[in-house]
Amino acid sequence: MAAPLKAVDGNADLQALMTDLGTRARAAARVLALAPPEQKNRALEAMERAIRNNAAAILAANAEDVADARASGNATSSFIDRLTLTPARVEGMAEGIGIVRGIADPVGIVTESWQRPNGMTIERVRVPLGVVGVIFESRPNVAADAGVLCLRSGNAVILRGGSDSFRSCRAIHDCLVQGLREAGLPEAAITLVPTRDRAAVGQMLSGLNGAVDVIVPRGGKSLVARVEQEARVPVFAHLEGVNHVYIDGSADLAMAKSIVLNAKMRRTGVCGAAETLLVDRAAAGKNLKPLIEMLIEAGCEVRGDDAVQKTDPRVRPASADDWDTEYLDAVIAAKVVDGVDGAIAHIQNHGSHHTDAIVSADESAAKKFLSEVDSAIVLHNASTQFADGGEFGFGAEIGIATGRFHARGPVGAEQLTSFKYRVHGTGQTRP
């Protein structure tokens, strides 16, 4: 077994550390690509068990991270919520691993097969991407989600968590490594960068001398902007969630109220939270005031256009920036629009291609919205908070990809594979 990596606290040895880390991950990826599903399942089962057995240690480490974040005086309530682990959230991590274990192994699946006139048979088969680099901030459960999804899909992963969640990620990573060890898989298959040094991010974005095949950023606008600017390898971009809920004139008001309240206030700090409410002008007289009053009474600040401001004196005027803001807090922008076409136009101009919803009893309006809104996830009569790999049945997610690569929306095990062609002949030569 290779010697364990040592943590570093400065820049002197960082390049050597990261190069070694990439070399180990590349070697582990070759092993994982050929590992049978049964072996990966043993690792996942052991990881699930380790998370539960070490829940107290994970929570203790997280408590230290949260205490430091609070002491800094800079952490918002939504940031603390994303950082905080509870017994229920730790159990959710363990349950997610169990669900991932139950997903069919995507590696080696033949997605298409056809025969050419010359008798050759061509197959398209799923293969791992190789080494995935995941750079994330604050949310420590990403370490578990990304680790197990990459394992399920035969990829090695290098995890670089935020400095705020360093202890939490290390405690979770210990459980993942225990699972790899029990199954006889290389421990470098899931590697946690063992330093808070921010220069490690730049090293990963360089590709670690060709070791990293794809980067997945999970964090705020500044992190994603840096990744997209500096990365020398492909990026599964997880842009901000400027998500909309459009209330069509035909919508049932009780349903609209339930969906809007959940989409905004269930958890305000997640990327699937609604940030803008759009209301059809044709039924604003019936729907607008109840929706705005409900949000304000639930503790949500509403920033609205002129029509919205007239419904309640507590509404603050919306600025031009509000239509483009991911608040990740109990704040929402609200606007009256001219029907489904007005809603689509607003989303096209201000959305982030993440998640958008329509509440409507009109099937033609819903069909138009779902067809024309260019977002990774579009919903009809459902909350935007369902923008989550677990809710899609993936067990977990490595992120919500908002670009236009093959991986779009929740990135689960299947999305972490590419393909190759296998051609079977009987001696054919090309004339």
Secondary structure, 3 states (H helix, E strand, C coil): CCCCCCCCCCCCCHHHHHHHHHHHHHHHHHHHHHCCHHHHHHHHHHHHHHHHHCHHHHHHHHHHHHHHHHHHCCCCHHHHHHHCCCHHHHHHHHHHHHHHHHCCCCCCCEEEEEECCCCCEEEEEEEECCEEEEEECCCCHHHHHHHHHHHHCCCEEEEECCHHHHHHHHHHHHHHHHHHHHCCCCHHHEEECCCCCCHHHHHHHCCCCCCCCEEEEECCHHHHHHHHHHCCCCECCCCCCCEEEEECCCCCHHHHHHHHHHHHHCCCCCCCCEEEEEEEHHHHHHHHHHHHHHHHHCCCEEEECHHHHCCCCCCEECCHHHHHCCCCCCEEEEEEECHHHHHHHHHHHHCCCCEEEEECCCHHHHHHHHHHCCCCEEEECCCHHHCCCCCCCCCCCCCEECCCCCCCEECCCHHHEEEEEEEECCCCCCC
